[in-house]
C-alpha cells in the first residue's frame, strides 16, 4: 500500500496523512490516532526516498564508531545503542553508523554531517577538552552529547549522569562504615566519566583528611580481566585497601574473582561498590554476594537521546539543553564495617 491508497482508504488528503505520520502539531489528535491505527492495520510503510524529497529530511540520526585492529568493542556502548535503537524504531527513524579510524573521528563526523544521510548527530565517550565539540558546534545540524567534556565550557546540549556525586556518595557510605584505605578501579583516564568519578572519591576522602594514593587507582578498559588484574595488584600491597569502588559491574566481576582466589570474603575483608549501568546479563543482585551499586540505566539514556534528537528534527516538543541524571545508591550485601 502506498500513500495515495492509504489516503483514499481514510478519506483524507495525502498531505494530511503525511503530516499526521510526521508528527506535525496542526493535525488534531483524533486524526493522528486514526491514521496511525490504519497504518498498523494495513502494514503501510512510508517510502523513505519520497519522504526525503517531500520533507528535505533523511529520517536518520547518525554516529561515528571508531574501529581499528585491536580496538575492542564495549558491552556498555551496546546497551546504550539498544535504547537508542528501540526509540528510533518506535519513531520510524533510521540509525546510521559510520565506522572510522580512531584518529580520524573529527573529520569522519564532518563527512557524515555533510553527506545528506543524517538529520542529526550524537557523540559518546566524551573526553576532557574534547576536540569534537568545536566541530559539532560549527555545523548547522542538531547534535547531542552523551556525557560531558571536563574542562570545556558546557555550551552544548548533553545528557549525562552526575558521576562525581554518585562516587562521592558511594565513598561517603564506605567512610561511614569506618573504612580509611580506599582503591578505585576506573575506566580509561582520559574519559570524562572516569575523571569525574575519581574526583567524587577524592572529594569525599578529603573531607575526612584522607587521600587516594596513586598506587590505589587503576585506569583501564572496563573488562572483567582488567578488574581481576587491578584487584590482584591491590591485594599485593603491604597495607591493602579495605574499600574498593569499581566503575562498572563488569570490572567488579573480575575484582571479585581475584578476592575469591585469594581466599578473602566480600564485605568482611574488603567492601566493594560498583556502578551499575543495568546491563541485562550482569545484574548486581545475582552476584554470589549481591553488590552495593550506584545505578543509572544506559538503555534509558540511549532512548532519551534518540527522543530528543528525533523530536528536534521533527520540530515537536521542547527539550532542556542540559540533563544531569542522579544515580541511585542501592545498598546490598557487598559493603560492611571496616575489618579491625
Order of alpha helices (4+ residues) and beta strands (2+ residues): alpha-alpha-alpha-alpha-beta-alpha-beta-alpha-beta-alpha-beta-beta-alpha-beta-alpha-beta-alpha-beta-alpha-beta-beta-alpha-beta-beta
